[in-house]
Amino acid sequence: MKNTALTAIHESLGAKMVPFAGYNMPVQYEGVNIEHQTVRDNVGVFDVSHMGEFLISGPEALNLVQKVSSNDASKLTVGRAQYSYLPNATGGIVDDMIVYKIKEEQYLLVVNASNIDKDWDHITSHNTMNADMKNLSEDYSLLAIQGPKAVEAMQSLTSVDLSAIKFYHFEVSDFAGIENVIISATGYTGSGGFEIYCKNTEVEQIWNKVFEAGADYGIKPIGLAARDTLRLEMGYCLYGNDIDDTTSPYEAGLGWVTKFTKDFVNHEQLLEHKEKGVDRKLIAFEMDERAIPRGGYEIKDSSQQDLGIVTSGTMSPSMGIGIGMGYVPPIFATPGSKIHIQIRKKLVPATVVKLPFYKK
């Protein structure tokens, strides 16, 4: 089990630690609902240093990124980021990721912790152009400082105007006394804020200064459990739950980051999915009665015919109702459609809705 550079701090704060993607990670401190609401109302800090970071550099960097990613990275300018995914050879998704253009001929790919080795091998196998690749995952830490008060609380720590960093933009600058830190706004919670990429040797200083600066703003450490409820309220996919190697991006609603303006891995099959359609679609639904839909529960129609499976589900802390996502035939994917969730021996009605669940 790997530790992040902050594991001892989490333990000293009384965090409940659990194994996650090969790392010893804080799942909660005070409790999921309290931590969730801290991020919605004030500011909270996640240690997400288990995420993977690959640096792709040199004259062939863009060609490699274009080959392995679904989105069009040629549209990126320095200081901008892009949501994308790695298509596989069978019409599914190796992983979803964020691509940062750090400088000309240099890109940072941020991937999911559980897929670091798989992603590295996949990208390497397509690196026929010999772009320079470095796996920085073991050496770098990542903090997500999230919530409506994040900008105000953190402004004293940097010379950059944090309020000027737009969504999916970033700056490389000073932060908490450390130079050359990536400050990005690609949040996974829907409540604003930003992420800090730094070296493992620097993260403890940054963590301490962040909590000093945020003391008057109700800042708290937040665990992975609240991160999951926050992202689900926004309808953001989680790899391994809502998307995986068997999921077509057109089933998952990821056509918007699939650009056929270039050649990329298995683009022919994905173009076929786009043009011919797919047999199932990822939906969002709200329970009509008080009930909690959990991942793995069956989705059925009114006559108890199987439609699909819940991929993510919870009791929404912000809304106080059961919410979930799952795959069903396209005929049931229209907002307003009625479905049922099999919860133990009871068939509980639910309604398909538009994302996000949580509206500010």
C-alpha positions as CSV (number, residue, x, y, z in Angstrom):
1,M,0.0,0.0,0.0
2,K,1.5,3.3,-1.1
3,N,1.2,6.5,1.0
4,T,1.0,10.1,-0.1
5,A,3.4,12.7,1.3
6,L,0.6,13.8,3.6
7,T,-0.5,10.4,5.0
8,A,0.9,11.2,8.5
9,I,-1.0,14.5,8.6
10,H,-4.3,12.8,7.7
11,E,-3.7,10.2,10.4
12,S,-2.9,13.0,12.9
13,L,-6.2,14.7,12.0
14,G,-8.1,11.5,12.8
15,A,-9.0,10.6,9.2
16,K,-10.5,7.2,8.5
17,M,-8.0,5.7,6.1
18,V,-8.9,3.2,3.4
19,P,-7.1,1.4,0.6
20,F,-7.9,3.2,-2.7
21,A,-6.2,2.5,-6.1
22,G,-3.2,1.0,-4.3
23,Y,-2.9,4.0,-1.9
24,N,-3.7,4.6,1.7
25,M,-6.2,7.4,1.4
26,P,-8.4,9.5,3.8
27,V,-12.1,8.6,3.1
28,Q,-13.5,10.9,5.7
29,Y,-12.6,13.1,8.7
30,E,-15.8,14.4,10.5
31,G,-18.4,12.7,8.3
32,V,-19.5,12.8,4.6
33,N,-22.4,15.2,4.9
34,I,-20.5,17.8,7.0
35,E,-17.5,17.6,4.6
36,H,-19.8,17.8,1.6
37,Q,-21.5,20.9,2.9
38,T,-18.2,22.5,3.7
39,V,-17.3,22.4,0.1
40,R,-20.7,23.6,-1.1
41,D,-20.7,26.5,1.4
42,N,-17.1,27.4,2.2
43,V,-13.8,25.8,1.3
44,G,-12.4,22.3,1.7
45,V,-9.1,20.6,0.8
46,F,-8.7,17.2,-0.8
47,D,-5.4,15.3,-1.0
48,V,-5.7,13.6,-4.4
49,S,-2.0,12.9,-4.8
50,H,-2.7,9.4,-5.9
51,M,-3.6,10.7,-9.4
52,G,-1.2,10.0,-12.2
53,E,0.8,12.6,-14.1
54,F,2.6,12.0,-17.4
55,L,4.8,14.7,-19.1
56,I,4.9,14.4,-22.9
57,S,7.6,16.6,-24.4
58,G,9.5,17.4,-27.6
59,P,8.7,18.0,-31.3
60,E,6.5,14.9,-31.4
61,A,4.6,15.6,-28.2
62,L,1.5,16.9,-29.9
63,N,1.5,14.1,-32.4
64,L,1.5,11.5,-29.6
65,V,-1.2,13.3,-27.6
66,Q,-3.4,13.6,-30.7
67,K,-2.9,9.9,-31.6
68,V,-3.9,8.5,-28.1
69,S,-6.6,11.1,-27.1
70,S,-10.1,11.6,-28.3
71,N,-10.2,15.4,-28.1
72,D,-8.3,17.8,-30.4
73,A,-5.3,18.9,-28.4
74,S,-4.1,21.2,-31.3
75,K,-6.8,23.6,-30.1
76,L,-5.0,24.1,-26.8
77,T,-2.9,27.2,-26.1
78,V,-0.3,27.4,-23.2
79,G,-2.3,27.8,-20.0
80,R,-5.3,25.9,-21.1
81,A,-6.5,22.4,-20.2
82,Q,-8.9,20.0,-21.9
83,Y,-11.0,17.0,-20.8
84,S,-10.4,14.0,-22.9
85,Y,-10.2,10.2,-22.9
86,L,-8.0,7.4,-24.2
87,P,-9.9,5.2,-26.6
88,N,-9.0,1.5,-26.7
89,A,-9.0,-0.9,-29.7
90,T,-12.5,-2.4,-28.9
91,G,-14.6,0.8,-28.8
92,G,-14.3,1.4,-25.1
93,I,-12.3,3.7,-22.8
94,V,-8.9,3.0,-21.4
95,D,-9.3,6.1,-19.1
96,D,-10.5,9.6,-18.9
97,M,-8.0,12.4,-18.3
98,I,-7.2,16.1,-18.4
99,V,-4.6,17.3,-20.9
100,Y,-2.7,20.5,-19.9
101,K,-0.5,22.5,-22.4
102,I,2.3,23.5,-20.2
103,K,4.4,25.2,-22.9
104,E,5.0,24.7,-26.6
105,E,5.9,21.1,-27.2
106,Q,5.0,20.1,-23.6
107,Y,1.8,18.5,-22.3
108,L,0.8,17.1,-18.9
109,L,-1.7,14.2,-18.9
110,V,-3.4,13.7,-15.6
111,V,-5.0,10.2,-15.3
112,N,-6.8,8.2,-12.7
113,A,-4.9,6.6,-9.9
114,S,-6.1,3.0,-10.6
115,N,-5.1,3.2,-14.2
116,I,-1.6,4.7,-14.0
117,D,0.3,1.6,-15.2
118,K,-2.4,0.6,-17.7
119,D,-2.4,4.1,-19.2
120,W,1.4,4.4,-19.3
121,D,1.7,1.1,-21.2
122,H,-1.1,2.0,-23.6
123,I,0.4,5.4,-24.5
124,T,3.9,3.9,-24.7
125,S,2.6,1.3,-27.2
126,H,1.4,4.1,-29.5
127,N,4.6,6.2,-29.2
128,T,6.0,5.2,-32.6
129,M,7.1,8.8,-33.1
130,N,9.4,8.6,-30.1
131,A,8.0,11.6,-28.1
132,D,9.7,12.1,-24.8
133,M,7.6,10.6,-22.0
134,K,8.1,10.9,-18.2
135,N,6.0,9.4,-15.5
136,L,5.9,11.9,-12.7
137,S,3.2,10.2,-10.7
138,E,5.4,9.0,-7.8
139,D,7.1,12.4,-7.4
140,Y,4.2,14.9,-7.5
141,S,1.4,15.7,-5.1
142,L,-2.0,17.2,-5.9
143,L,-4.3,19.2,-3.7
144,A,-7.8,20.2,-4.7
145,I,-8.9,23.3,-2.9
146,Q,-12.6,23.5,-3.6
147,G,-15.6,25.7,-2.6
148,P,-17.0,29.2,-3.2
149,K,-14.6,30.8,-0.8
150,A,-11.5,29.1,-2.2
151,V,-10.3,32.1,-4.3
152,E,-10.8,34.6,-1.5
153,A,-9.2,32.4,1.1
154,M,-6.1,31.5,-0.9
155,Q,-5.4,34.9,-2.7
156,S,-2.9,35.9,-0.1
157,L,-0.7,32.9,-0.9
158,T,0.1,33.8,-4.6
159,S,0.9,36.8,-6.8
160,V,-1.5,35.4,-9.5
161,D,-5.1,36.8,-9.6
162,L,-6.9,33.6,-8.7
163,S,-10.3,35.1,-9.7
164,A,-8.9,35.6,-13.3
165,I,-8.2,31.8,-13.8
166,K,-11.1,30.7,-15.9
167,F,-12.6,27.1,-15.9
168,Y,-10.1,24.7,-17.6
169,H,-7.3,27.3,-17.5
170,F,-4.2,27.3,-15.3
171,E,-1.1,29.3,-14.3
172,V,2.4,28.1,-13.4
173,S,3.4,30.5,-10.7
174,D,4.3,30.9,-7.0
175,F,2.0,29.5,-4.3
176,A,2.5,29.4,-0.5
177,G,6.2,30.3,-0.9
178,I,6.9,27.7,-3.6
179,E,7.8,28.6,-7.1
180,N,6.7,26.9,-10.3
181,V,3.4,25.4,-8.9
182,I,0.6,24.6,-11.3
183,I,-2.6,26.4,-10.2
184,S,-5.5,25.1,-12.3
185,A,-9.3,25.4,-12.3
186,T,-10.5,22.0,-13.5
187,G,-12.6,21.2,-10.4
188,Y,-14.5,17.9,-9.9
189,T,-17.0,19.3,-7.4
190,G,-19.1,22.0,-9.1
191,S,-18.4,24.5,-6.4
192,G,-15.4,26.4,-7.8
193,G,-11.9,26.5,-6.6
194,F,-8.7,25.1,-8.0
195,E,-6.0,22.4,-7.9
196,I,-2.3,22.7,-6.9
197,Y,0.3,20.4,-8.5
198,C,3.6,20.4,-6.7
199,K,6.5,18.2,-5.7
200,N,6.1,15.7,-2.8
201,T,8.9,17.6,-1.0
202,E,6.8,20.8,-1.2
203,V,3.3,19.7,-0.4
204,E,3.5,19.7,3.4
205,Q,4.5,23.4,3.4
206,I,1.7,24.2,1.0
207,W,-0.9,22.2,3.0
208,N,0.1,24.0,6.2
209,K,-0.1,27.5,4.6
210,V,-3.4,26.7,2.9
211,F,-4.9,25.9,6.3
212,E,-3.5,29.0,7.9
213,A,-4.8,31.2,5.1
214,G,-8.2,29.5,5.2
215,A,-8.7,29.6,8.9
216,D,-11.2,32.5,8.8
217,Y,-13.1,30.9,6.0
218,G,-14.2,27.7,7.6
219,I,-11.6,25.6,5.8
220,K,-11.6,21.8,6.5
221,P,-9.8,18.7,5.1
222,I,-12.2,16.6,3.0
223,G,-12.1,12.9,2.3
224,L,-12.8,10.8,-0.8
225,A,-16.3,9.9,0.3
226,A,-17.5,13.5,0.0
227,R,-15.6,13.9,-3.2
228,D,-17.7,11.1,-4.6
229,T,-21.1,12.7,-3.5
230,L,-20.0,16.1,-4.8
231,R,-19.0,14.8,-8.2
232,L,-22.2,12.7,-8.5
233,E,-24.4,15.7,-7.8
234,M,-22.7,17.3,-10.8
235,G,-23.1,14.1,-12.9
236,Y,-19.4,13.8,-13.5
237,C,-18.3,10.2,-14.6
238,L,-16.1,8.2,-12.3
239,Y,-13.8,5.7,-14.1
240,G,-14.5,2.1,-13.0
241,N,-18.1,3.0,-12.1
242,D,-19.7,4.9,-14.9
243,I,-17.2,4.3,-17.7
244,D,-14.6,1.6,-18.3
245,D,-12.9,-0.5,-21.0
246,T,-16.3,-1.9,-22.2
247,T,-18.1,1.5,-22.4
248,S,-18.5,3.3,-25.7
249,P,-18.0,7.0,-25.2
250,Y,-21.2,7.5,-27.2
251,E,-23.1,5.5,-24.5
252,A,-21.5,7.6,-21.8
253,G,-22.4,11.0,-23.4
254,L,-18.7,11.8,-24.3
255,G,-19.3,12.5,-27.9
256,W,-18.6,16.2,-27.1
257,V,-14.9,15.3,-26.5
258,T,-14.6,13.0,-29.5
259,K,-13.2,15.0,-32.4
260,F,-12.9,13.4,-35.9
261,T,-10.8,16.3,-37.2
262,K,-7.7,14.1,-36.7
263,D,-6.6,10.5,-36.8
264,F,-6.7,8.8,-33.4
265,V,-6.8,5.3,-31.9
266,N,-9.8,3.4,-33.2
267,H,-11.6,6.5,-34.5
268,E,-13.2,4.4,-37.3
269,Q,-15.2,2.3,-34.8
270,L,-16.2,5.4,-32.7
271,L,-17.4,7.2,-35.9
272,E,-19.6,4.2,-36.5
273,H,-21.0,4.5,-32.9
274,K,-21.7,8.1,-33.6
275,E,-23.4,7.5,-37.0
276,K,-25.3,4.3,-36.3
277,G,-26.1,5.0,-32.6
278,V,-25.7,2.8,-29.6
279,D,-27.8,0.3,-27.7
280,R,-27.7,2.0,-24.3
281,K,-27.3,5.5,-22.9
282,L,-26.0,6.8,-19.5
283,I,-28.9,8.4,-17.7
284,A,-29.3,10.5,-14.5
285,F,-32.3,9.8,-12.3
286,E,-33.9,11.0,-9.1
287,M,-35.8,8.7,-6.8
288,D,-39.6,9.4,-6.5
289,E,-39.7,8.1,-3.0
290,R,-37.2,8.2,-0.1
291,A,-34.7,5.5,-1.1
292,I,-30.9,5.2,-1.8
293,P,-29.9,3.7,-5.2
294,R,-26.5,2.0,-4.9
295,G,-24.1,1.0,-7.6
296,G,-25.0,-2.5,-8.9
297,Y,-28.8,-2.2,-8.2
298,E,-30.9,-3.3,-11.2
299,I,-32.9,-0.8,-13.2
300,K,-36.2,-2.1,-14.5
301,D,-39.3,-0.9,-16.3
302,S,-42.9,-0.9,-14.9
303,S,-43.4,-4.5,-15.8
304,Q,-40.1,-5.5,-14.1
305,Q,-38.2,-6.1,-17.3
306,D,-34.5,-5.5,-16.9
307,L,-33.2,-2.3,-18.4
308,G,-29.7,-2.0,-16.9
309,I,-27.6,-1.4,-13.8
310,V,-27.0,1.6,-11.5
311,T,-23.4,2.7,-11.9
312,S,-23.3,5.4,-9.2
313,G,-25.8,6.3,-6.6
314,T,-26.2,8.0,-3.3
315,M,-28.4,10.1,-1.0
316,S,-27.7,13.6,-2.2
317,P,-26.4,15.6,0.8
318,S,-27.4,18.9,-0.9
319,M,-30.8,17.9,-2.1
320,G,-31.9,15.3,0.4
321,I,-33.1,12.8,-2.2
322,G,-31.7,9.6,-3.8
323,I,-29.8,10.2,-7.0
324,G,-28.0,8.0,-9.4
325,M,-26.7,7.2,-12.9
326,G,-26.9,4.1,-15.0
327,Y,-27.3,2.6,-18.5
328,V,-30.6,2.0,-20.1
329,P,-31.9,1.5,-23.7
330,P,-32.1,4.9,-25.5
331,I,-36.0,4.8,-25.4
332,F,-35.8,5.3,-21.6
333,A,-33.1,8.0,-21.7
334,T,-35.3,11.0,-22.3
335,P,-35.7,13.3,-19.3
336,G,-39.1,12.7,-17.7
337,S,-39.0,8.9,-18.5
338,K,-40.1,6.7,-15.6
339,I,-37.9,3.8,-14.5
340,H,-37.7,1.7,-11.4
341,I,-34.8,0.7,-9.1
342,Q,-34.8,-2.8,-7.5
343,I,-33.9,-2.1,-3.9
344,R,-33.9,-5.4,-2.0
345,K,-37.4,-6.8,-2.6
346,K,-39.0,-3.5,-3.5
347,L,-39.3,-1.9,-6.9
348,V,-38.9,1.9,-6.3
349,P,-40.0,4.4,-8.9
350,A,-37.6,7.0,-10.3
351,T,-37.5,9.7,-12.9
352,V,-34.9,10.4,-15.5
353,V,-33.6,14.0,-15.2
354,K,-31.1,16.4,-16.9
355,L,-27.7,16.9,-15.4
356,P,-26.5,18.4,-13.2
357,F,-28.6,17.2,-10.3
358,Y,-27.2,20.1,-8.1
359,K,-28.0,23.5,-9.4
360,K,-26.4,26.4,-7.5
